[in-house]
């Protein structure tokens, strides 16, 4: 899918509705900009809630870092 847009005096661009719908971008969504040569790549970022439970069912063992014996921990 391809589309053209005009950059406003404030540097703003409106993403076409069809692209926003296809990528699940809605008001409040976070996106990442990356420059690749002479291109700008826009990537939608998943909200942290999308990662909730991703490790469920995995045995992570003892992942707590070792504690210094000379410090008091609560």
Beta strands, then each sheet from edge to edge (+ up, - down):
strand 1: 30-36
strand 2: 39-45
sheet 1: 1+ 2-
end
